[in-house]
Amino acid sequence: MSKSANGFACEAQGGDFTATAYRNSKGERRVTVEGTCACNTEGFELTLELASPPFRPVPEELQLDLVEHAPGGIVPPVITTTPVKEEFPIDDRVERVLIRNRNITLPIKNE
């Protein structure tokens, strides 16, 4: 399983991701970030995690990292579309999501 020139096995592009905010039954604001990546083999699992530490605290921005979890064992080297979807609590000031390690900025749309 080879990695690309940027060091990642899964290619992520901003046009393949969305960020949608909503309020739950308790009135708390949450954002669902979801998208797909093209991984260089099947079996990858992707997660979005809070970036730690943030570059600089920006109240209008939720900073995340896209994390690749490689498959175990032998897998065929075939480009595979792999989904990722996570939810995060946010406050009312947050307007955008930055997937920091992929340099992808997503405006948050309200549901």
Backbone as XML, in Angstrom:
<?xml version="1.0"?>
<chain id="A" units="angstrom">
  <residue number="1" name="MET">
    <atom name="N" x="0.854" y="-1.162" z="0.000"/>
    <atom name="CA" x="0.000" y="0.000" z="0.000"/>
    <atom name="C" x="0.901" y="1.227" z="0.000"/>
  </residue>
  <residue number="2" name="SER">
    <atom name="N" x="0.828" y="2.008" z="-1.052"/>
    <atom name="CA" x="1.711" y="3.163" z="-1.150"/>
    <atom name="C" x="0.970" y="4.434" z="-0.777"/>
  </residue>
  <residue number="3" name="LYS">
    <atom name="N" x="1.766" y="5.382" z="-0.367"/>
    <atom name="CA" x="1.206" y="6.687" z="-0.027"/>
    <atom name="C" x="1.526" y="7.641" z="-1.158"/>
  </residue>
  <residue number="4" name="SER">
    <atom name="N" x="0.700" y="8.664" z="-1.309"/>
    <atom name="CA" x="0.931" y="9.649" z="-2.358"/>
    <atom name="C" x="2.051" y="10.601" z="-1.941"/>
  </residue>
  <residue number="5" name="ALA">
    <atom name="N" x="2.363" y="11.517" z="-2.819"/>
    <atom name="CA" x="3.434" y="12.471" z="-2.548"/>
    <atom name="C" x="3.165" y="13.308" z="-1.298"/>
  </residue>
  <residue number="6" name="ASN">
    <atom name="N" x="1.886" y="13.498" z="-0.937"/>
    <atom name="CA" x="1.572" y="14.298" z="0.250"/>
    <atom name="C" x="1.581" y="13.459" z="1.528"/>
  </residue>
  <residue number="7" name="GLY">
    <atom name="N" x="1.890" y="12.147" z="1.412"/>
    <atom name="CA" x="1.994" y="11.299" z="2.595"/>
    <atom name="C" x="0.708" y="10.606" z="3.000"/>
  </residue>
  <residue number="8" name="PHE">
    <atom name="N" x="-0.374" y="10.815" z="2.257"/>
    <atom name="CA" x="-1.662" y="10.204" z="2.581"/>
    <atom name="C" x="-1.998" y="9.103" z="1.582"/>
  </residue>
  <residue number="9" name="ALA">
    <atom name="N" x="-2.690" y="8.078" z="2.041"/>
    <atom name="CA" x="-3.134" y="6.996" z="1.170"/>
    <atom name="C" x="-4.507" y="7.286" z="0.571"/>
  </residue>
  <residue number="10" name="CYS">
    <atom name="N" x="-5.230" y="8.245" z="1.146"/>
    <atom name="CA" x="-6.569" y="8.598" z="0.674"/>
    <atom name="C" x="-6.584" y="10.050" z="0.228"/>
  </residue>
  <residue number="11" name="GLU">
    <atom name="N" x="-7.085" y="10.276" z="-0.975"/>
    <atom name="CA" x="-7.152" y="11.624" z="-1.526"/>
    <atom name="C" x="-8.464" y="12.282" z="-1.124"/>
  </residue>
  <residue number="12" name="ALA">
    <atom name="N" x="-8.355" y="13.482" z="-0.571"/>
    <atom name="CA" x="-9.527" y="14.236" z="-0.124"/>
    <atom name="C" x="-9.561" y="15.583" z="-0.837"/>
  </residue>
  <residue number="13" name="GLN">
    <atom name="N" x="-10.749" y="15.949" z="-1.329"/>
    <atom name="CA" x="-10.929" y="17.240" z="-1.982"/>
    <atom name="C" x="-12.126" y="17.946" z="-1.372"/>
  </residue>
  <residue number="14" name="GLY">
    <atom name="N" x="-12.031" y="19.252" z="-1.273"/>
    <atom name="CA" x="-13.080" y="20.044" z="-0.633"/>
    <atom name="C" x="-14.464" y="19.842" z="-1.218"/>
  </residue>
  <residue number="15" name="GLY">
    <atom name="N" x="-14.566" y="19.649" z="-2.523"/>
    <atom name="CA" x="-15.858" y="19.472" z="-3.165"/>
    <atom name="C" x="-16.566" y="18.186" z="-2.779"/>
  </residue>
  <residue number="16" name="ASP">
    <atom name="N" x="-15.848" y="17.281" z="-2.130"/>
    <atom name="CA" x="-16.420" y="16.001" z="-1.725"/>
    <atom name="C" x="-16.902" y="15.994" z="-0.276"/>
  </residue>
  <residue number="17" name="PHE">
    <atom name="N" x="-16.893" y="17.172" z="0.391"/>
    <atom name="CA" x="-17.267" y="17.272" z="1.803"/>
    <atom name="C" x="-18.348" y="18.324" z="2.003"/>
  </residue>
  <residue number="18" name="THR">
    <atom name="N" x="-19.171" y="18.119" z="3.035"/>
    <atom name="CA" x="-20.172" y="19.108" z="3.438"/>
    <atom name="C" x="-20.150" y="19.235" z="4.955"/>
  </residue>
  <residue number="19" name="ALA">
    <atom name="N" x="-20.611" y="20.375" z="5.429"/>
    <atom name="CA" x="-20.768" y="20.620" z="6.865"/>
    <atom name="C" x="-22.153" y="21.231" z="7.063"/>
  </residue>
  <residue number="20" name="THR">
    <atom name="N" x="-22.999" y="20.535" z="7.850"/>
    <atom name="CA" x="-24.374" y="20.980" z="8.047"/>
    <atom name="C" x="-24.662" y="21.097" z="9.539"/>
  </residue>
  <residue number="21" name="ALA">
    <atom name="N" x="-25.118" y="22.262" z="9.955"/>
    <atom name="CA" x="-25.438" y="22.505" z="11.366"/>
    <atom name="C" x="-26.923" y="22.291" z="11.614"/>
  </residue>
  <residue number="22" name="TYR">
    <atom name="N" x="-27.233" y="21.867" z="12.824"/>
    <atom name="CA" x="-28.616" y="21.690" z="13.253"/>
    <atom name="C" x="-28.676" y="21.846" z="14.770"/>
  </residue>
  <residue number="23" name="ARG">
    <atom name="N" x="-29.872" y="21.940" z="15.293"/>
    <atom name="CA" x="-30.072" y="21.971" z="16.745"/>
    <atom name="C" x="-30.760" y="20.683" z="17.154"/>
  </residue>
  <residue number="24" name="ASN">
    <atom name="N" x="-30.231" y="20.060" z="18.210"/>
    <atom name="CA" x="-30.848" y="18.826" z="18.693"/>
    <atom name="C" x="-32.051" y="19.158" z="19.578"/>
  </residue>
  <residue number="25" name="SER">
    <atom name="N" x="-32.680" y="18.145" z="20.131"/>
    <atom name="CA" x="-33.897" y="18.342" z="20.924"/>
    <atom name="C" x="-33.659" y="19.165" z="22.191"/>
  </residue>
  <residue number="26" name="LYS">
    <atom name="N" x="-32.406" y="19.257" z="22.626"/>
    <atom name="CA" x="-32.064" y="20.065" z="23.807"/>
    <atom name="C" x="-31.685" y="21.491" z="23.427"/>
  </residue>
  <residue number="27" name="GLY">
    <atom name="N" x="-31.746" y="21.802" z="22.135"/>
    <atom name="CA" x="-31.403" y="23.144" z="21.673"/>
    <atom name="C" x="-29.920" y="23.367" z="21.450"/>
  </residue>
  <residue number="28" name="GLU">
    <atom name="N" x="-29.118" y="22.318" z="21.568"/>
    <atom name="CA" x="-27.670" y="22.438" z="21.368"/>
    <atom name="C" x="-27.358" y="22.415" z="19.877"/>
  </residue>
  <residue number="29" name="ARG">
    <atom name="N" x="-26.439" y="23.268" z="19.465"/>
    <atom name="CA" x="-26.039" y="23.322" z="18.061"/>
    <atom name="C" x="-24.970" y="22.272" z="17.810"/>
  </residue>
  <residue number="30" name="ARG">
    <atom name="N" x="-25.133" y="21.518" z="16.720"/>
    <atom name="CA" x="-24.188" y="20.476" z="16.334"/>
    <atom name="C" x="-23.931" y="20.606" z="14.833"/>
  </residue>
  <residue number="31" name="VAL">
    <atom name="N" x="-22.801" y="20.078" z="14.392"/>
    <atom name="CA" x="-22.492" y="20.077" z="12.966"/>
    <atom name="C" x="-22.150" y="18.645" z="12.547"/>
  </residue>
  <residue number="32" name="THR">
    <atom name="N" x="-22.704" y="18.253" z="11.412"/>
    <atom name="CA" x="-22.360" y="16.979" z="10.796"/>
    <atom name="C" x="-21.430" y="17.270" z="9.630"/>
  </residue>
  <residue number="33" name="VAL">
    <atom name="N" x="-20.242" y="16.675" z="9.667"/>
    <atom name="CA" x="-19.265" y="16.826" z="8.594"/>
    <atom name="C" x="-19.173" y="15.469" z="7.908"/>
  </residue>
  <residue number="34" name="GLU">
    <atom name="N" x="-19.405" y="15.456" z="6.607"/>
    <atom name="CA" x="-19.326" y="14.186" z="5.893"/>
    <atom name="C" x="-18.743" y="14.376" z="4.509"/>
  </residue>
  <residue number="35" name="GLY">
    <atom name="N" x="-18.173" y="13.293" z="4.012"/>
    <atom name="CA" x="-17.584" y="13.342" z="2.690"/>
    <atom name="C" x="-17.070" y="11.983" z="2.271"/>
  </residue>
  <residue number="36" name="THR">
    <atom name="N" x="-16.394" y="11.981" z="1.134"/>
    <atom name="CA" x="-15.782" y="10.760" z="0.625"/>
    <atom name="C" x="-14.355" y="11.066" z="0.189"/>
  </residue>
  <residue number="37" name="CYS">
    <atom name="N" x="-13.527" y="10.041" z="0.261"/>
    <atom name="CA" x="-12.148" y="10.126" z="-0.192"/>
    <atom name="C" x="-11.893" y="8.970" z="-1.149"/>
  </residue>
  <residue number="38" name="ALA">
    <atom name="N" x="-10.910" y="9.128" z="-2.012"/>
    <atom name="CA" x="-10.483" y="8.051" z="-2.904"/>
    <atom name="C" x="-9.234" y="7.435" z="-2.286"/>
  </residue>
  <residue number="39" name="CYS">
    <atom name="N" x="-9.392" y="6.248" z="-1.693"/>
    <atom name="CA" x="-8.272" y="5.561" z="-1.042"/>
    <atom name="C" x="-7.609" y="4.615" z="-2.036"/>
  </residue>
  <residue number="40" name="ASN">
    <atom name="N" x="-6.292" y="4.401" z="-1.879"/>
    <atom name="CA" x="-5.551" y="3.616" z="-2.857"/>
    <atom name="C" x="-5.726" y="2.109" z="-2.711"/>
  </residue>
  <residue number="41" name="THR">
    <atom name="N" x="-6.543" y="1.687" z="-1.767"/>
    <atom name="CA" x="-6.884" y="0.282" z="-1.601"/>
    <atom name="C" x="-8.192" y="0.190" z="-0.833"/>
  </residue>
  <residue number="42" name="GLU">
    <atom name="N" x="-8.854" y="-0.925" z="-0.890"/>
    <atom name="CA" x="-10.083" y="-1.067" z="-0.117"/>
    <atom name="C" x="-9.744" y="-1.381" z="1.334"/>
  </residue>
  <residue number="43" name="GLY">
    <atom name="N" x="-10.704" y="-1.194" z="2.213"/>
    <atom name="CA" x="-10.523" y="-1.544" z="3.616"/>
    <atom name="C" x="-10.136" y="-0.408" z="4.544"/>
  </residue>
  <residue number="44" name="PHE">
    <atom name="N" x="-9.899" y="0.789" z="4.015"/>
    <atom name="CA" x="-9.575" y="1.915" z="4.882"/>
    <atom name="C" x="-10.798" y="2.347" z="5.674"/>
  </residue>
  <residue number="45" name="GLU">
    <atom name="N" x="-10.578" y="2.787" z="6.886"/>
    <atom name="CA" x="-11.601" y="3.461" z="7.668"/>
    <atom name="C" x="-11.095" y="4.877" z="7.910"/>
  </residue>
  <residue number="46" name="LEU">
    <atom name="N" x="-11.987" y="5.831" z="7.781"/>
    <atom name="CA" x="-11.641" y="7.243" z="7.958"/>
    <atom name="C" x="-12.431" y="7.817" z="9.112"/>
  </residue>
  <residue number="47" name="THR">
    <atom name="N" x="-11.776" y="8.689" z="9.887"/>
    <atom name="CA" x="-12.456" y="9.410" z="10.948"/>
    <atom name="C" x="-12.052" y="10.871" z="10.886"/>
  </residue>
  <residue number="48" name="LEU">
    <atom name="N" x="-12.914" y="11.718" z="11.404"/>
    <atom name="CA" x="-12.604" y="13.123" z="11.599"/>
    <atom name="C" x="-12.456" y="13.337" z="13.093"/>
  </residue>
  <residue number="49" name="GLU">
    <atom name="N" x="-11.363" y="13.963" z="13.502"/>
    <atom name="CA" x="-11.092" y="14.185" z="14.919"/>
    <atom name="C" x="-10.742" y="15.644" z="15.151"/>
  </residue>
  <residue number="50" name="LEU">
    <atom name="N" x="-11.029" y="16.126" z="16.350"/>
    <atom name="CA" x="-10.665" y="17.500" z="16.692"/>
    <atom name="C" x="-9.155" y="17.667" z="16.560"/>
  </residue>
  <residue number="51" name="ALA">
    <atom name="N" x="-8.741" y="18.716" z="15.876"/>
    <atom name="CA" x="-7.311" y="19.000" z="15.714"/>
    <atom name="C" x="-6.760" y="19.472" z="17.051"/>
  </residue>
  <residue number="52" name="SER">
    <atom name="N" x="-5.616" y="18.957" z="17.401"/>
    <atom name="CA" x="-5.044" y="19.316" z="18.694"/>
    <atom name="C" x="-3.557" y="19.527" z="18.549"/>
  </residue>
  <residue number="53" name="PRO">
    <atom name="N" x="-3.028" y="20.625" z="18.996"/>
    <atom name="CA" x="-3.763" y="21.833" z="19.391"/>
    <atom name="C" x="-4.143" y="22.627" z="18.149"/>
  </residue>
  <residue number="54" name="PRO">
    <atom name="N" x="-5.131" y="23.506" z="18.259"/>
    <atom name="CA" x="-5.467" y="24.349" z="17.105"/>
    <atom name="C" x="-4.292" y="25.258" z="16.759"/>
  </residue>
  <residue number="55" name="PHE">
    <atom name="N" x="-4.163" y="25.620" z="15.465"/>
    <atom name="CA" x="-3.126" y="26.579" z="15.045"/>
    <atom name="C" x="-3.200" y="27.803" z="15.941"/>
  </residue>
  <residue number="56" name="ARG">
    <atom name="N" x="-4.351" y="28.348" z="15.911"/>
    <atom name="CA" x="-4.681" y="29.516" z="16.719"/>
    <atom name="C" x="-6.170" y="29.418" z="16.984"/>
  </residue>
  <residue number="57" name="PRO">
    <atom name="N" x="-6.582" y="29.695" z="18.171"/>
    <atom name="CA" x="-8.014" y="29.619" z="18.448"/>
    <atom name="C" x="-8.782" y="30.636" z="17.603"/>
  </residue>
  <residue number="58" name="VAL">
    <atom name="N" x="-9.735" y="30.172" z="16.849"/>
    <atom name="CA" x="-10.577" y="31.021" z="16.019"/>
    <atom name="C" x="-12.021" y="30.658" z="16.367"/>
  </residue>
  <residue number="59" name="PRO">
    <atom name="N" x="-12.742" y="31.548" z="17.041"/>
    <atom name="CA" x="-14.094" y="31.209" z="17.487"/>
    <atom name="C" x="-15.055" y="30.843" z="16.355"/>
  </residue>
  <residue number="60" name="GLU">
    <atom name="N" x="-14.786" y="31.327" z="15.138"/>
    <atom name="CA" x="-15.684" y="31.078" z="14.013"/>
    <atom name="C" x="-15.374" y="29.772" z="13.290"/>
  </residue>
  <residue number="61" name="GLU">
    <atom name="N" x="-14.368" y="29.010" z="13.775"/>
    <atom name="CA" x="-13.880" y="27.862" z="13.015"/>
    <atom name="C" x="-13.730" y="26.623" z="13.898"/>
  </residue>
  <residue number="62" name="LEU">
    <atom name="N" x="-14.232" y="25.501" z="13.398"/>
    <atom name="CA" x="-14.010" y="24.200" z="14.023"/>
    <atom name="C" x="-12.864" y="23.547" z="13.266"/>
  </residue>
  <residue number="63" name="GLN">
    <atom name="N" x="-11.756" y="23.244" z="13.966"/>
    <atom name="CA" x="-10.578" y="22.672" z="13.319"/>
    <atom name="C" x="-10.531" y="21.165" z="13.557"/>
  </residue>
  <residue number="64" name="LEU">
    <atom name="N" x="-10.482" y="20.413" z="12.449"/>
    <atom name="CA" x="-10.469" y="18.958" z="12.489"/>
    <atom name="C" x="-9.281" y="18.412" z="11.719"/>
  </residue>
  <residue number="65" name="ASP">
    <atom name="N" x="-8.972" y="17.139" z="11.944"/>
    <atom name="CA" x="-8.016" y="16.394" z="11.131"/>
    <atom name="C" x="-8.723" y="15.171" z="10.576"/>
  </residue>
  <residue number="66" name="LEU">
    <atom name="N" x="-8.421" y="14.824" z="9.322"/>
    <atom name="CA" x="-8.910" y="13.595" z="8.715"/>
    <atom name="C" x="-7.873" y="12.516" z="8.997"/>
  </residue>
  <residue number="67" name="VAL">
    <atom name="N" x="-8.301" y="11.437" z="9.667"/>
    <atom name="CA" x="-7.379" y="10.383" z="10.092"/>
    <atom name="C" x="-7.682" y="9.108" z="9.310"/>
  </residue>
  <residue number="68" name="GLU">
    <atom name="N" x="-6.627" y="8.519" z="8.745"/>
    <atom name="CA" x="-6.736" y="7.268" z="7.993"/>
    <atom name="C" x="-6.386" y="6.098" z="8.896"/>
  </residue>
  <residue number="69" name="HIS">
    <atom name="N" x="-7.219" y="5.066" z="8.851"/>
    <atom name="CA" x="-6.940" y="3.825" z="9.576"/>
    <atom name="C" x="-6.775" y="2.748" z="8.505"/>
  </residue>
  <residue number="70" name="ALA">
    <atom name="N" x="-5.536" y="2.304" z="8.303"/>
    <atom name="CA" x="-5.212" y="1.370" z="7.228"/>
    <atom name="C" x="-5.793" y="-0.020" z="7.502"/>
  </residue>
  <residue number="71" name="PRO">
    <atom name="N" x="-6.136" y="-0.731" z="6.429"/>
    <atom name="CA" x="-6.645" y="-2.089" z="6.602"/>
    <atom name="C" x="-5.528" y="-3.033" z="7.036"/>
  </residue>
  <residue number="72" name="GLY">
    <atom name="N" x="-5.903" y="-4.095" z="7.714"/>
    <atom name="CA" x="-4.932" y="-5.112" z="8.082"/>
    <atom name="C" x="-4.910" y="-6.208" z="7.034"/>
  </residue>
  <residue number="73" name="GLY">
    <atom name="N" x="-3.823" y="-6.918" z="6.950"/>
    <atom name="CA" x="-3.737" y="-8.038" z="6.013"/>
    <atom name="C" x="-3.493" y="-7.590" z="4.589"/>
  </residue>
  <residue number="74" name="ILE">
    <atom name="N" x="-3.727" y="-8.520" z="3.684"/>
    <atom name="CA" x="-3.502" y="-8.264" z="2.267"/>
    <atom name="C" x="-4.818" y="-7.812" z="1.639"/>
  </residue>
  <residue number="75" name="VAL">
    <atom name="N" x="-4.752" y="-6.683" z="0.946"/>
    <atom name="CA" x="-5.930" y="-6.133" z="0.282"/>
    <atom name="C" x="-5.540" y="-5.752" z="-1.143"/>
  </residue>
  <residue number="76" name="PRO">
    <atom name="N" x="-6.487" y="-5.845" z="-2.076"/>
    <atom name="CA" x="-6.163" y="-5.500" z="-3.461"/>
    <atom name="C" x="-5.942" y="-4.000" z="-3.626"/>
  </residue>
  <residue number="77" name="PRO">
    <atom name="N" x="-4.938" y="-3.632" z="-4.417"/>
    <atom name="CA" x="-4.665" y="-2.204" z="-4.645"/>
    <atom name="C" x="-5.598" y="-1.628" z="-5.705"/>
  </residue>
  <residue number="78" name="VAL">
    <atom name="N" x="-6.788" y="-1.281" z="-5.280"/>
    <atom name="CA" x="-7.775" y="-0.713" z="-6.186"/>
    <atom name="C" x="-8.328" y="0.564" z="-5.557"/>
  </residue>
  <residue number="79" name="ILE">
    <atom name="N" x="-8.406" y="1.622" z="-6.347"/>
    <atom name="CA" x="-8.921" y="2.897" z="-5.837"/>
    <atom name="C" x="-10.361" y="2.674" z="-5.363"/>
  </residue>
  <residue number="80" name="THR">
    <atom name="N" x="-10.607" y="3.041" z="-4.103"/>
    <atom name="CA" x="-11.896" y="2.776" z="-3.471"/>
    <atom name="C" x="-12.453" y="4.053" z="-2.858"/>
  </residue>
  <residue number="81" name="THR">
    <atom name="N" x="-13.706" y="4.360" z="-3.180"/>
    <atom name="CA" x="-14.380" y="5.502" z="-2.569"/>
    <atom name="C" x="-14.741" y="5.116" z="-1.139"/>
  </residue>
  <residue number="82" name="THR">
    <atom name="N" x="-14.267" y="5.912" z="-0.191"/>
    <atom name="CA" x="-14.443" y="5.597" z="1.227"/>
    <atom name="C" x="-15.138" y="6.763" z="1.924"/>
  </residue>
  <residue number="83" name="PRO">
    <atom name="N" x="-16.267" y="6.510" z="2.592"/>
    <atom name="CA" x="-17.001" y="7.594" z="3.253"/>
    <atom name="C" x="-16.458" y="7.900" z="4.653"/>
  </residue>
  <residue number="84" name="VAL">
    <atom name="N" x="-16.728" y="9.104" z="5.095"/>
    <atom name="CA" x="-16.445" y="9.509" z="6.470"/>
    <atom name="C" x="-17.568" y="10.442" z="6.912"/>
  </residue>
  <residue number="85" name="LYS">
    <atom name="N" x="-17.994" y="10.281" z="8.174"/>
    <atom name="CA" x="-19.076" y="11.134" z="8.699"/>
    <atom name="C" x="-18.918" y="11.202" z="10.210"/>
  </residue>
  <residue number="86" name="GLU">
    <atom name="N" x="-18.889" y="12.409" z="10.748"/>
    <atom name="CA" x="-18.776" y="12.625" z="12.195"/>
    <atom name="C" x="-19.632" y="13.824" z="12.571"/>
  </residue>
  <residue number="87" name="GLU">
    <atom name="N" x="-20.045" y="13.854" z="13.841"/>
    <atom name="CA" x="-20.797" y="14.989" z="14.386"/>
    <atom name="C" x="-20.020" y="15.605" z="15.537"/>
  </residue>
  <residue number="88" name="PHE">
    <atom name="N" x="-20.135" y="16.930" z="15.665"/>
    <atom name="CA" x="-19.432" y="17.655" z="16.716"/>
    <atom name="C" x="-20.338" y="18.731" z="17.298"/>
  </residue>
  <residue number="89" name="PRO">
    <atom name="N" x="-20.250" y="18.973" z="18.608"/>
    <atom name="CA" x="-20.971" y="20.102" z="19.188"/>
    <atom name="C" x="-20.241" y="21.395" z="18.824"/>
  </residue>
  <residue number="90" name="ILE">
    <atom name="N" x="-21.006" y="22.428" z="18.517"/>
    <atom name="CA" x="-20.408" y="23.732" z="18.200"/>
    <atom name="C" x="-21.256" y="24.819" z="18.844"/>
  </residue>
  <residue number="91" name="ASP">
    <atom name="N" x="-20.651" y="25.987" z="18.999"/>
    <atom name="CA" x="-21.452" y="27.099" z="19.509"/>
    <atom name="C" x="-21.929" y="27.954" z="18.341"/>
  </residue>
  <residue number="92" name="ASP">
    <atom name="N" x="-22.709" y="28.966" z="18.649"/>
    <atom name="CA" x="-23.349" y="29.765" z="17.606"/>
    <atom name="C" x="-22.371" y="30.604" z="16.790"/>
  </residue>
  <residue number="93" name="ARG">
    <atom name="N" x="-21.154" y="30.791" z="17.263"/>
    <atom name="CA" x="-20.183" y="31.604" z="16.524"/>
    <atom name="C" x="-19.537" y="30.851" z="15.365"/>
  </residue>
  <residue number="94" name="VAL">
    <atom name="N" x="-19.574" y="29.529" z="15.388"/>
    <atom name="CA" x="-18.860" y="28.733" z="14.381"/>
    <atom name="C" x="-19.554" y="28.840" z="13.026"/>
  </residue>
  <residue number="95" name="GLU">
    <atom name="N" x="-18.781" y="29.278" z="12.007"/>
    <atom name="CA" x="-19.288" y="29.496" z="10.661"/>
    <atom name="C" x="-18.692" y="28.549" z="9.632"/>
  </residue>
  <residue number="96" name="ARG">
    <atom name="N" x="-17.550" y="27.925" z="9.972"/>
    <atom name="CA" x="-16.862" y="27.087" z="8.999"/>
    <atom name="C" x="-16.091" y="25.971" z="9.703"/>
  </residue>
  <residue number="97" name="VAL">
    <atom name="N" x="-15.767" y="24.949" z="8.914"/>
    <atom name="CA" x="-14.957" y="23.830" z="9.385"/>
    <atom name="C" x="-13.670" y="23.831" z="8.582"/>
  </residue>
  <residue number="98" name="LEU">
    <atom name="N" x="-12.544" y="23.664" z="9.266"/>
    <atom name="CA" x="-11.248" y="23.522" z="8.607"/>
    <atom name="C" x="-10.765" y="22.101" z="8.853"/>
  </residue>
  <residue number="99" name="ILE">
    <atom name="N" x="-10.607" y="21.327" z="7.782"/>
    <atom name="CA" x="-9.944" y="20.023" z="7.896"/>
    <atom name="C" x="-8.474" y="20.336" z="7.698"/>
  </residue>
  <residue number="100" name="ARG">
    <atom name="N" x="-7.826" y="20.548" z="8.811"/>
    <atom name="CA" x="-6.506" y="21.169" z="8.859"/>
    <atom name="C" x="-5.440" y="20.394" z="8.099"/>
  </residue>
  <residue number="101" name="ASN">
    <atom name="N" x="-5.359" y="19.084" z="8.289"/>
    <atom name="CA" x="-4.267" y="18.352" z="7.655"/>
    <atom name="C" x="-4.487" y="18.124" z="6.159"/>
  </residue>
  <residue number="102" name="ARG">
    <atom name="N" x="-5.623" y="18.565" z="5.638"/>
    <atom name="CA" x="-5.883" y="18.474" z="4.191"/>
    <atom name="C" x="-6.110" y="19.850" z="3.567"/>
  </residue>
  <residue number="103" name="ASN">
    <atom name="N" x="-6.047" y="20.896" z="4.390"/>
    <atom name="CA" x="-6.242" y="22.266" z="3.930"/>
    <atom name="C" x="-7.580" y="22.441" z="3.195"/>
  </residue>
  <residue number="104" name="ILE">
    <atom name="N" x="-8.638" y="21.901" z="3.798"/>
    <atom name="CA" x="-9.990" y="22.007" z="3.234"/>
    <atom name="C" x="-10.827" y="22.865" z="4.184"/>
  </residue>
  <residue number="105" name="THR">
    <atom name="N" x="-11.423" y="23.926" z="3.650"/>
    <atom name="CA" x="-12.317" y="24.773" z="4.433"/>
    <atom name="C" x="-13.730" y="24.612" z="3.897"/>
  </residue>
  <residue number="106" name="LEU">
    <atom name="N" x="-14.656" y="24.356" z="4.823"/>
    <atom name="CA" x="-16.051" y="24.139" z="4.457"/>
    <atom name="C" x="-16.938" y="25.176" z="5.145"/>
  </residue>
  <residue number="107" name="PRO">
    <atom name="N" x="-17.749" y="25.904" z="4.414"/>
    <atom name="CA" x="-18.737" y="26.765" z="5.077"/>
    <atom name="C" x="-19.804" y="25.875" z="5.705"/>
  </residue>
  <residue number="108" name="ILE">
    <atom name="N" x="-20.286" y="26.262" z="6.868"/>
    <atom name="CA" x="-21.345" y="25.498" z="7.522"/>
    <atom name="C" x="-22.692" y="25.975" z="7.010"/>
  </residue>
  <residue number="109" name="LYS">
    <atom name="N" x="-23.478" y="25.016" z="6.529"/>
    <atom name="CA" x="-24.836" y="25.302" z="6.078"/>
    <atom name="C" x="-25.776" y="24.936" z="7.210"/>
  </residue>
  <residue number="110" name="ASN">
    <atom name="N" x="-26.817" y="25.729" z="7.389"/>
    <atom name="CA" x="-27.802" y="25.426" z="8.426"/>
    <atom name="C" x="-28.915" y="24.582" z="7.853"/>
  </residue>
  <residue number="111" name="GLU">
    <atom name="N" x="-29.327" y="23.592" z="8.617"/>
    <atom name="CA" x="-30.386" y="22.676" z="8.191"/>
    <atom name="C" x="-31.721" y="23.344" z="8.251"/>
  </residue>
</chain>
